[in-house]
Amino acid sequence: MKKTISIIIIFALALLAFGCMSSGEKKTQNNIMSYLDSMESIEKQKSNLIEKFMVLENSNDNEEILSLLNDEMLPLAQKINDELTSIPIKDKEITPVHKEFTDGWSQLIAGLESINQGLKDGDIEKSTNGTKDIDASQDKLNQYYKDLETLCTKYAIKLTTEE
């Protein structure tokens, strides 16, 4: 009897140590890890774009802003968008989270394009609306990160961020 109880306790401890996820949950966990690997390059490029935003925000020279938008920011934002749309989503749990990022990113591009066109046309309202689109896109991207963190926590994945 004591031997049976000892075996059950050892088995229970082994389950705790090795996790007790179903094969479906393990597959989802692996798909999330693969997704995170795919997003790593995008995150690095996004950091580069954020640095360009700092230059943009500190400039009062429309020509410099237009040059930055046309030569660097819009091409980089579009490149990131192309990479985003090419990421294979292998799990239904990742789909809505990834959609938050792609929706936010599309809105960011629309905002950059509005600012660009507004500056070209001298249309301050269009540029202001572009800035509002960028702010709204940031809200969507922030929600993406919160939901991604929740998803990772659910599947025992430690999510780290680089600063």
Contacts in CASP RR format, 6 or more apart in sequence:
PFRMAT RR
TARGET T0000
AUTHOR 0000-0000-0000
METHOD contacts of the structure
MODEL  1
MKKTISIIIIFALALLAFGCMSSGEKKTQNNIMSYLDSMESIEKQKSNLI
EKFMVLENSNDNEEILSLLNDEMLPLAQKINDELTSIPIKDKEITPVHKE
FTDGWSQLIAGLESINQGLKDGDIEKSTNGTKDIDASQDKLNQYYKDLET
LCTKYAIKLTTEE
19 156 0 8 1.000
21 29 0 8 1.000
21 155 0 8 1.000
21 156 0 8 1.000
25 155 0 8 1.000
27 91 0 8 1.000
28 91 0 8 1.000
28 93 0 8 1.000
28 155 0 8 1.000
29 155 0 8 1.000
29 156 0 8 1.000
29 157 0 8 1.000
31 90 0 8 1.000
31 91 0 8 1.000
31 93 0 8 1.000
31 94 0 8 1.000
32 91 0 8 1.000
32 93 0 8 1.000
32 94 0 8 1.000
32 151 0 8 1.000
32 152 0 8 1.000
32 155 0 8 1.000
32 157 0 8 1.000
33 157 0 8 1.000
34 90 0 8 1.000
35 87 0 8 1.000
35 89 0 8 1.000
35 90 0 8 1.000
35 91 0 8 1.000
35 94 0 8 1.000
35 98 0 8 1.000
36 152 0 8 1.000
36 157 0 8 1.000
36 159 0 8 1.000
38 87 0 8 1.000
38 88 0 8 1.000
39 87 0 8 1.000
41 83 0 8 1.000
42 80 0 8 1.000
42 83 0 8 1.000
42 84 0 8 1.000
45 76 0 8 1.000
45 79 0 8 1.000
45 80 0 8 1.000
45 83 0 8 1.000
46 80 0 8 1.000
48 76 0 8 1.000
49 73 0 8 1.000
49 76 0 8 1.000
49 77 0 8 1.000
49 80 0 8 1.000
52 68 0 8 1.000
52 72 0 8 1.000
52 73 0 8 1.000
52 76 0 8 1.000
53 73 0 8 1.000
55 68 0 8 1.000
56 65 0 8 1.000
56 68 0 8 1.000
56 69 0 8 1.000
56 73 0 8 1.000
59 65 0 8 1.000
59 68 0 8 1.000
62 119 0 8 1.000
65 115 0 8 1.000
65 119 0 8 1.000
66 116 0 8 1.000
66 119 0 8 1.000
66 120 0 8 1.000
69 112 0 8 1.000
69 115 0 8 1.000
69 116 0 8 1.000
69 119 0 8 1.000
70 116 0 8 1.000
73 112 0 8 1.000
74 109 0 8 1.000
74 112 0 8 1.000
74 113 0 8 1.000
74 116 0 8 1.000
77 105 0 8 1.000
77 108 0 8 1.000
77 109 0 8 1.000
77 112 0 8 1.000
78 109 0 8 1.000
80 105 0 8 1.000
81 102 0 8 1.000
81 105 0 8 1.000
81 106 0 8 1.000
81 109 0 8 1.000
84 98 0 8 1.000
84 101 0 8 1.000
84 102 0 8 1.000
84 105 0 8 1.000
85 102 0 8 1.000
87 98 0 8 1.000
89 95 0 8 1.000
89 98 0 8 1.000
93 151 0 8 1.000
94 151 0 8 1.000
96 147 0 8 1.000
97 144 0 8 1.000
97 147 0 8 1.000
97 148 0 8 1.000
97 151 0 8 1.000
100 140 0 8 1.000
100 141 0 8 1.000
100 143 0 8 1.000
100 144 0 8 1.000
100 147 0 8 1.000
101 140 0 8 1.000
101 141 0 8 1.000
101 144 0 8 1.000
103 140 0 8 1.000
104 136 0 8 1.000
104 137 0 8 1.000
104 140 0 8 1.000
104 141 0 8 1.000
104 144 0 8 1.000
105 137 0 8 1.000
105 141 0 8 1.000
106 137 0 8 1.000
107 133 0 8 1.000
107 134 0 8 1.000
107 136 0 8 1.000
107 137 0 8 1.000
107 140 0 8 1.000
108 133 0 8 1.000
108 134 0 8 1.000
108 137 0 8 1.000
108 138 0 8 1.000
108 141 0 8 1.000
110 130 0 8 1.000
110 133 0 8 1.000
111 129 0 8 1.000
111 130 0 8 1.000
111 131 0 8 1.000
111 133 0 8 1.000
111 134 0 8 1.000
111 137 0 8 1.000
112 130 0 8 1.000
112 134 0 8 1.000
114 126 0 8 1.000
114 127 0 8 1.000
114 129 0 8 1.000
114 130 0 8 1.000
114 133 0 8 1.000
115 126 0 8 1.000
115 127 0 8 1.000
115 130 0 8 1.000
115 131 0 8 1.000
115 134 0 8 1.000
117 123 0 8 1.000
117 126 0 8 1.000
118 124 0 8 1.000
118 126 0 8 1.000
118 127 0 8 1.000
119 127 0 8 1.000
148 159 0 8 1.000
149 159 0 8 1.000
152 158 0 8 1.000
152 159 0 8 1.000
153 159 0 8 1.000
END
